[in-house]
Amino acid sequence: PHTLRYDLMALSLKLPELPQVLIWRYFDDEPFLHYNESSNRTDSWEPRIKRHWRAMTWARETEDLQEMVEQLKRMLAEVTGQKGQDK
């Protein structure tokens, strides 16, 4: 069997030099996909994936990850608001 895992990192502080959200995707514990909100770009460290995926696939992956980012931001805003930490 194979495993697919996502790691998401979100910063609650707005620091101009750092992205607010980073996402890594792992296949069998090997990183193969990276999304950086600052650049709004999905990229792969795996050369076979870069060659195999078409532009349409990259666009769809980026859209999916952008939606993940928006969901995560909404969830963090709700949690911090409930705890009075929204400032």
N, C-alpha and C positions, 0 to 999 in steps of 0.2 A: 504493500500500500504506500501511497504518497501522501504528503502533507502540504497544505497551503496555509500560510499564516500571514496576517497583517500586523504590523506595528505602527501605531499612530502616536505622534507626539504633538501636543498642543501647548503653546505658551500662553499664559494668561496675561503676562505683561507685554505691552506693545513696545518692542525695541526695534528701531528701524534697521539695524544691521542683521537681525535674525528673522527668519520666516516664522509666521505664527503657527503653521501646521506643516509637519513632515510625515510622509507615509512611506513605509517600506513593505514590500511583499516578498515573502520567502517561499521557495518551493523546496521541500525536503531540507529545510534549514539553511538553504543557500540563498542569499539575497539575489533577486533578479529584476526587481522593478522598484523605482523610486519616484515619488511625486513631491515636488517642492511648491508650496503655495505662492511663494514670492515670485517665482518665475512662471507659475501656472503651467508647468511642464511635467510630463511623464517621460521617464527615460529608463533604459534598461542597462544593467551592467553585463548582461549575458549576450554575447555576440550573436548566438544562434537566434535569439528572440528578435534582436534588432533586424536581422536579415529576413526573418520569416514574417513578421507582422507587417501588414500594410498600413498606409497612412490612415485609412478609415478605422482600423482597429486601434491605433494609437489615439485617435480623436475620441473614440468611444470610451477607452480606458480613462482618458483625462477627464471626460465628462462625468463618468462614474465616481472617480476620485474627488472631483470638485463637489459633487453632491454629498459624499461622505464628509468632506470638510465642513460644508454648511450644516449638516445634521449635528456634527460634533460641536460646532460653535453654538448652535441653538441649545443643545444639551448643557454645555458649560455655562451659558448665560443664565439658564434656568436654575442650575445648581448654585451658582455664585449669588444670584438674586435671592434665593431662598435662605441662604446663609448670611445675607447682609454683606457680602464681599464684592458687590458689583462695582465698587469704585476703584 
